[in-house]
């Protein structure tokens, strides 16, 4: 109890010293866009179902008013039987997050790692539901390591910047 009071007092002291209070609140999770196609139907239903599944995943964030941010997770899945497309699904699952008092570097990490982690289970459920309604076997996506994807994107951006800088220096 004493520790809780001390932590509450320290937090109040930080706010009183002019440092903004840190806040992270999920406002809403919603389905922004959904597309499902089965161009090979009904022929694909007569074939043995051993699909080659390709998953493409992207995240995007944008600032809104009043310290709100929209984060959109786009997942595109293509299932092929040999050369024929069994189905193609694209889901844009989004969320609105109120984020205040967070430094820019930490904010980018929250938007690139934590927010997609919150949104992903909703997208995964939508994909599974739509695929089964298309009368294909259930498709439950494995958990995604957004922290590793974020680190990889940072590394690629750094390498591109270095390559561009060395290209300009050589000119």
Backbone as JSON, one array per atom type, in Angstrom:
{
  "sequence": "XXXXXXXXXXXXXXXXXXXXXXXXXXXXXXXXXXXXXXXXXXXXXXXXXXXXXXXXXXXXXXXXXXXXXXXXXXXXXXXXXXXXXXXXXXXXXXXXXXXXXXXXXXXXXXXXXXXXXXXXXXXXXXXXXXXXXXXXXXXXXXXXXXXXXXXXXXXXXXXXXXXXXXXXXXX",
  "N": [[0.83, -1.18, 0.0], [1.94, 1.22, 0.8], [3.89, 1.48, -1.18], [2.27, 1.83, -3.42], [1.1, 4.31, -2.84], [3.4, 5.9, -2.84], [4.25, 5.61, -5.53], [2.02, 6.79, -6.8], [2.26, 9.37, -5.81], [4.75, 10.11, -6.9], [4.07, 10.09, -9.63], [2.2, 12.16, -9.67], [3.86, 14.21, -8.97], [5.53, 14.37, -11.23], [3.71, 15.24, -13.14], [3.06, 17.68, -12.06], [5.46, 19.02, -12.33], [5.48, 19.85, -14.92], [5.86, 17.96, -16.84], [4.22, 16.12, -19.31], [1.44, 13.96, -18.64], [1.62, 10.51, -19.23], [-0.33, 8.65, -21.49], [-2.25, 6.0, -22.77], [-4.79, 4.86, -24.63], [-7.13, 2.66, -25.91], [-9.39, 3.48, -28.29], [-11.15, 2.52, -30.27], [-11.72, -0.41, -32.25], [-11.95, -1.44, -35.53], [-13.34, -2.77, -38.59], [-12.01, -1.83, -41.5], [-11.78, -2.29, -44.26], [-12.69, -4.95, -46.46], [-12.13, -7.68, -48.54], [-12.96, -10.43, -50.51], [-12.28, -13.02, -52.72], [-12.97, -15.7, -54.88], [-11.82, -16.8, -57.44], [-11.49, -19.19, -58.85], [-13.62, -20.79, -58.3], [-16.39, -22.8, -59.26], [-14.6, -24.82, -59.65], [-12.24, -25.23, -58.08], [-13.12, -26.56, -55.86], [-13.33, -29.17, -56.51], [-10.84, -30.16, -56.56], [-7.98, -31.64, -54.9], [-7.36, -30.31, -51.78], [-4.65, -28.72, -51.12], [-3.23, -26.19, -50.44], [-1.0, -23.54, -51.51], [-0.04, -21.09, -49.48], [0.2, -17.63, -49.34], [1.16, -14.93, -47.43], [0.84, -11.52, -46.92], [1.73, -8.75, -45.09], [1.1, -5.56, -43.76], [1.59, -2.48, -42.01], [0.22, 0.67, -41.11], [0.21, 4.01, -39.97], [-1.45, 6.97, -38.87], [-1.63, 10.33, -37.78], [-4.3, 11.82, -36.02], [-6.77, 14.23, -34.97], [-6.52, 15.76, -31.69], [-4.5, 14.21, -30.28], [-4.99, 11.61, -31.14], [-4.55, 8.56, -32.9], [-4.7, 6.71, -35.89], [-4.28, 3.38, -36.59], [-3.63, 1.07, -39.04], [-3.86, -2.23, -39.99], [-3.02, -4.22, -42.59], [-3.75, -7.17, -44.16], [-3.05, -9.45, -46.6], [-3.96, -12.35, -48.2], [-3.2, -15.02, -50.26], [-4.33, -17.96, -51.63], [-3.3, -20.71, -53.38], [-3.92, -23.38, -55.61], [-1.92, -25.38, -57.15], [-1.42, -23.68, -60.04], [-3.7, -22.22, -59.98], [-5.78, -19.79, -58.48], [-7.23, -20.29, -55.46], [-8.47, -18.79, -53.41], [-8.53, -15.3, -52.55], [-7.94, -12.99, -50.14], [-8.32, -9.87, -48.57], [-7.83, -7.94, -45.77], [-8.41, -5.04, -43.96], [-7.86, -4.09, -40.94], [-8.46, -1.85, -38.39], [-7.55, 0.54, -35.83], [-8.29, 3.04, -33.39], [-6.35, 5.01, -31.38], [-5.75, 6.76, -28.41], [-3.06, 8.63, -27.59], [-0.91, 10.13, -25.44], [1.64, 12.34, -24.22], [3.96, 10.92, -24.8], [7.27, 10.33, -25.84], [8.7, 11.01, -29.1], [10.25, 8.9, -30.32], [9.49, 6.65, -28.77], [6.78, 6.76, -29.3], [6.64, 6.09, -32.04], [7.44, 3.43, -31.83], [5.34, 2.37, -30.29], [3.19, 2.76, -32.06], [4.07, 1.14, -34.15], [4.5, -1.38, -33.08], [3.07, -2.15, -30.61], [0.35, -1.31, -31.05], [-0.39, -2.68, -33.54], [-0.24, -5.29, -32.46], [-2.44, -5.29, -30.77], [-4.53, -5.04, -32.58], [-4.27, -7.24, -34.31], [-5.46, -9.84, -33.43], [-8.19, -9.42, -33.99], [-8.22, -9.09, -36.78], [-7.28, -11.6, -37.53], [-9.37, -13.25, -36.66], [-11.44, -12.29, -38.31], [-10.47, -13.02, -40.85], [-10.42, -15.85, -40.64], [-13.17, -16.37, -40.27], [-14.33, -15.37, -42.68], [-13.02, -16.92, -44.64], [-13.94, -19.51, -43.99], [-16.66, -19.12, -44.46], [-16.55, -18.94, -47.16], [-16.49, -21.53, -47.77], [-14.08, -22.89, -47.5], [-11.46, -24.71, -45.79], [-10.81, -23.89, -42.33], [-8.72, -21.1, -41.57], [-6.35, -20.26, -39.57], [-4.28, -17.83, -38.67], [-0.85, -17.75, -37.68], [0.61, -16.31, -34.73], [2.06, -13.05, -34.96], [5.27, -11.55, -34.86], [5.54, -8.48, -34.18], [7.41, -6.78, -33.16], [9.87, -7.73, -34.12], [9.41, -7.37, -36.87], [9.2, -4.59, -36.94], [11.79, -3.83, -36.12], [13.23, -4.89, -38.27], [12.22, -3.31, -40.37], [13.2, -0.8, -39.59], [15.95, -1.27, -39.82], [16.18, -1.77, -42.59], [15.39, 0.75, -43.58], [17.46, 2.31, -42.58], [19.65, 1.19, -43.94], [18.94, 1.84, -46.58], [19.06, 4.63, -46.42], [21.78, 4.97, -45.88], [22.88, 3.89, -48.25], [21.87, 5.66, -50.11], [23.09, 8.02, -49.23], [25.79, 7.36, -49.63], [25.75, 7.06, -52.37], [25.16, 9.65, -53.21], [27.44, 10.93, -52.31], [29.36, 9.84, -53.96], [28.73, 10.97, -56.36]],
  "CA": [[0.0, 0.0, 0.0], [2.84, 2.37, 0.86], [4.51, 1.59, -2.49], [1.27, 2.39, -4.34], [0.99, 5.73, -2.53], [4.63, 6.54, -3.28], [4.19, 5.68, -6.99], [1.01, 7.78, -7.17], [2.82, 10.67, -5.5], [5.78, 10.39, -7.9], [3.38, 10.41, -10.87], [1.62, 13.48, -9.53], [4.98, 15.16, -8.98], [5.98, 14.54, -12.61], [2.72, 16.06, -13.84], [3.15, 19.02, -11.51], [6.7, 19.63, -12.81], [5.33, 20.26, -16.3], [5.97, 16.84, -17.77], [2.87, 15.65, -19.6], [1.09, 12.62, -18.16], [1.57, 9.53, -20.31], [-1.63, 8.01, -21.59], [-2.48, 5.14, -23.93], [-6.15, 4.36, -24.5], [-7.75, 2.14, -27.12], [-10.7, 4.12, -28.48], [-12.03, 1.71, -31.1], [-11.16, -1.32, -33.24], [-12.99, -1.59, -36.54], [-13.01, -3.33, -39.9], [-11.97, -0.7, -42.43], [-12.03, -2.78, -45.62], [-12.66, -6.4, -46.56], [-12.34, -8.18, -49.89], [-12.78, -11.88, -50.64], [-12.54, -13.5, -54.07], [-12.66, -17.1, -55.18], [-11.95, -16.8, -58.9], [-11.47, -20.54, -59.4], [-14.81, -21.54, -57.9], [-16.46, -23.93, -58.35], [-13.61, -25.84, -60.02], [-11.25, -25.52, -57.03], [-13.71, -27.44, -54.85], [-13.21, -30.55, -56.97], [-9.43, -30.54, -56.47], [-7.45, -31.92, -53.56], [-7.04, -29.02, -51.18], [-3.31, -28.59, -50.54], [-2.91, -24.87, -50.99], [0.2, -22.77, -51.2], [-0.57, -19.88, -48.87], [1.11, -16.49, -49.29], [0.63, -13.9, -46.54], [1.51, -10.23, -46.98], [1.26, -7.98, -43.94], [1.59, -4.18, -43.71], [0.96, -1.59, -41.04], [0.28, 2.09, -41.44], [-0.4, 4.82, -38.92], [-1.56, 8.39, -39.17], [-2.1, 11.17, -36.69], [-5.61, 12.44, -36.14], [-6.86, 15.34, -34.04], [-6.56, 15.52, -30.23], [-3.59, 13.13, -29.87], [-5.5, 10.31, -31.55], [-3.83, 7.97, -34.02], [-5.32, 5.56, -36.51], [-3.32, 2.37, -37.02], [-4.3, 0.12, -39.92], [-3.14, -3.47, -40.28], [-3.53, -4.8, -43.82], [-3.29, -8.54, -44.37], [-3.5, -10.01, -47.87], [-3.65, -13.78, -48.26], [-3.51, -15.69, -51.51], [-4.23, -19.42, -51.55], [-3.26, -21.27, -54.73], [-3.85, -24.81, -55.85], [-1.05, -25.39, -58.33], [-1.35, -22.3, -60.58], [-5.03, -21.61, -59.89], [-6.07, -19.12, -57.22], [-8.41, -20.81, -54.76], [-9.1, -17.58, -52.87], [-7.72, -14.13, -52.25], [-8.64, -12.18, -49.14], [-7.58, -8.73, -48.02], [-8.5, -7.36, -44.61], [-7.81, -3.87, -43.33], [-8.38, -3.96, -39.59], [-7.87, -0.61, -37.89], [-7.88, 0.96, -34.47], [-8.01, 4.43, -33.02], [-5.68, 5.01, -30.09], [-5.4, 8.06, -27.83], [-1.72, 8.5, -27.04], [-0.46, 11.45, -25.0], [2.78, 12.43, -23.32], [4.96, 9.91, -25.16], [8.33, 10.87, -26.69], [8.54, 10.64, -30.52], [10.82, 7.57, -30.58], [8.62, 5.68, -28.14], [5.5, 6.81, -30.0], [6.79, 5.28, -33.26], [7.46, 2.02, -31.41], [3.97, 2.01, -29.88], [2.38, 2.67, -33.27], [4.56, 0.08, -35.03], [4.59, -2.69, -32.42], [2.0, -2.45, -29.66], [-0.98, -1.15, -31.67], [-0.7, -3.84, -34.39], [-0.47, -6.45, -31.61], [-3.8, -5.18, -30.26], [-5.45, -5.18, -33.71], [-4.08, -8.51, -35.02], [-6.45, -10.9, -33.17], [-9.45, -9.1, -34.67], [-8.01, -9.39, -38.19], [-7.16, -13.06, -37.64], [-10.72, -13.8, -36.53], [-12.18, -11.92, -39.53], [-9.97, -13.85, -41.94], [-10.89, -17.21, -40.42], [-14.61, -16.39, -40.5], [-14.63, -15.17, -44.1], [-12.53, -18.08, -45.39], [-14.86, -20.63, -43.77], [-17.91, -18.8, -45.15], [-16.29, -19.26, -48.56], [-16.48, -23.0, -47.7], [-12.72, -23.42, -47.45], [-11.1, -25.06, -44.41], [-10.44, -22.78, -41.45], [-7.37, -20.57, -41.74], [-5.97, -19.53, -38.37], [-2.92, -17.33, -38.84], [0.04, -17.82, -36.52], [0.91, -15.01, -34.12], [3.09, -12.29, -35.67], [6.19, -10.82, -34.0], [5.59, -7.13, -34.72], [8.66, -6.16, -32.72], [10.9, -8.13, -35.09], [9.11, -6.69, -38.14], [9.53, -3.17, -36.75], [13.26, -3.74, -36.13], [13.64, -5.16, -39.65], [11.89, -2.12, -41.17], [14.16, 0.24, -39.21], [17.24, -1.64, -40.4], [16.09, -1.54, -44.03], [15.37, 2.19, -43.8], [18.82, 2.79, -42.31], [20.5, 0.74, -45.06], [18.58, 2.65, -47.74], [19.59, 5.98, -46.19], [23.24, 4.89, -46.05], [23.15, 3.67, -49.67], [21.56, 6.92, -50.79], [24.13, 8.97, -48.84], [27.05, 7.0, -50.29], [25.53, 7.34, -53.79], [25.27, 11.1, -53.4], [28.83, 11.3, -52.06], [30.13, 9.4, -55.12], [28.38, 11.81, -57.51]],
  "C": [[0.88, 1.25, 0.0], [3.52, 2.59, -0.49], [3.55, 2.22, -3.49], [1.12, 3.89, -4.12], [2.21, 6.48, -3.01], [4.63, 6.69, -4.8], [3.18, 6.71, -7.45], [1.54, 9.19, -6.92], [3.89, 11.06, -6.51], [5.15, 10.78, -9.23], [2.78, 11.8, -10.82], [2.71, 14.54, -9.55], [5.47, 15.42, -10.39], [5.02, 15.43, -13.37], [2.81, 17.5, -13.35], [4.39, 19.74, -12.0], [6.63, 20.01, -14.28], [5.53, 19.15, -17.3], [4.56, 16.32, -18.04], [2.65, 14.23, -19.08], [1.01, 11.68, -19.36], [0.23, 8.81, -20.29], [-1.7, 7.2, -22.88], [-3.86, 4.52, -23.73], [-6.63, 3.88, -25.87], [-9.14, 2.74, -27.22], [-11.67, 3.19, -29.21], [-11.2, 0.79, -31.99], [-12.27, -1.57, -34.24], [-12.44, -2.19, -37.82], [-13.13, -2.2, -40.91], [-12.29, -1.14, -43.85], [-11.89, -4.3, -45.62], [-12.97, -6.79, -48.0], [-12.06, -9.68, -49.89], [-13.16, -12.26, -52.06], [-12.18, -14.97, -54.13], [-12.81, -17.28, -56.69], [-11.98, -18.19, -59.54], [-12.68, -21.37, -59.05], [-15.73, -21.71, -59.12], [-15.41, -25.0, -58.62], [-12.64, -26.2, -58.91], [-11.8, -26.47, -55.97], [-13.63, -28.91, -55.24], [-11.77, -31.06, -56.9], [-9.06, -30.89, -55.03], [-6.94, -30.6, -52.99], [-5.71, -29.08, -50.42], [-2.77, -27.26, -51.05], [-1.5, -24.39, -50.65], [-0.34, -21.41, -50.73], [0.52, -18.81, -48.83], [0.45, -15.4, -48.45], [1.49, -12.65, -46.65], [0.89, -9.35, -45.9], [1.9, -6.6, -43.96], [0.87, -3.43, -42.6], [1.16, -0.16, -41.48], [-0.36, 2.85, -40.3], [-0.45, 6.26, -39.39], [-2.14, 9.13, -37.98], [-3.48, 11.73, -37.03], [-5.63, 13.62, -35.17], [-6.84, 14.85, -32.58], [-5.72, 14.33, -29.77], [-4.14, 11.74, -30.13], [-4.73, 9.86, -32.78], [-4.63, 6.79, -34.56], [-4.19, 4.64, -36.97], [-4.11, 1.34, -37.82], [-3.36, -1.05, -40.21], [-3.8, -4.08, -41.51], [-2.9, -6.17, -44.01], [-3.91, -9.03, -45.68], [-3.03, -11.45, -47.94], [-4.11, -14.32, -49.61], [-3.3, -17.19, -51.31], [-4.32, -19.97, -52.96], [-3.23, -22.79, -54.67], [-3.16, -24.95, -57.2], [-0.96, -23.96, -58.85], [-2.66, -21.55, -60.44], [-5.24, -21.0, -58.5], [-7.35, -19.69, -56.63], [-9.18, -19.65, -54.14], [-8.05, -16.52, -52.62], [-8.54, -13.3, -51.27], [-7.73, -11.04, -48.7], [-8.43, -8.11, -46.93], [-7.71, -6.15, -44.16], [-8.53, -3.69, -42.0], [-7.69, -2.74, -38.99], [-8.3, -0.35, -36.45], [-7.55, 2.42, -34.3], [-7.5, 4.4, -31.58], [-5.43, 6.45, -29.65], [-4.06, 7.87, -27.13], [-1.21, 9.89, -26.72], [0.78, 11.33, -24.13], [3.88, 11.43, -23.6], [5.98, 10.57, -26.1], [8.21, 10.29, -28.1], [9.07, 9.24, -30.82], [9.93, 6.47, -30.0], [7.26, 5.61, -28.84], [5.56, 5.96, -31.28], [6.79, 3.79, -32.92], [6.06, 1.55, -31.02], [3.09, 1.82, -31.1], [2.78, 1.51, -34.16], [4.57, -1.3, -34.41], [3.33, -2.98, -31.59], [0.62, -2.38, -30.31], [-1.3, -2.3, -32.63], [-0.94, -5.13, -33.59], [-1.89, -6.46, -31.05], [-4.8, -5.51, -31.37], [-5.42, -6.59, -34.32], [-5.12, -9.59, -34.69], [-7.8, -10.67, -33.85], [-9.35, -9.44, -36.16], [-7.95, -10.9, -38.41], [-8.53, -13.72, -37.57], [-11.55, -13.5, -37.78], [-11.77, -12.81, -40.69], [-10.5, -15.28, -41.81], [-12.39, -17.33, -40.74], [-14.95, -16.3, -41.98], [-14.19, -16.38, -44.93], [-13.48, -19.27, -45.21], [-16.23, -20.36, -44.4], [-17.78, -19.0, -46.65], [-16.21, -20.76, -48.79], [-15.1, -23.62, -47.87], [-12.43, -23.83, -46.0], [-10.63, -23.84, -43.63], [-8.98, -22.38, -41.68], [-7.05, -19.7, -40.53], [-4.51, -19.12, -38.5], [-2.13, -17.47, -37.55], [0.27, -16.4, -35.99], [2.08, -14.36, -34.86], [3.96, -11.55, -34.65], [6.38, -9.41, -34.59], [6.85, -6.39, -34.28], [9.8, -6.48, -33.69], [10.67, -7.46, -36.44], [9.46, -5.21, -38.08], [11.05, -2.97, -36.81], [13.8, -3.95, -37.54], [13.37, -3.94, -40.54], [12.84, -0.98, -40.86], [15.52, -0.02, -39.85], [17.24, -1.4, -41.91], [16.11, -0.05, -44.36], [16.76, 2.79, -43.59], [19.76, 2.41, -43.45], [20.21, 1.55, -46.32], [19.14, 4.07, -47.61], [21.1, 6.0, -46.39], [23.62, 4.72, -47.52], [22.91, 4.94, -50.47], [22.63, 7.96, -50.48], [25.45, 8.65, -49.54], [26.94, 7.23, -51.81], [25.66, 8.82, -54.1], [26.72, 11.57, -53.23], [29.7, 10.93, -53.26], [29.87, 10.28, -56.34], [29.19, 13.05, -57.62]]
}
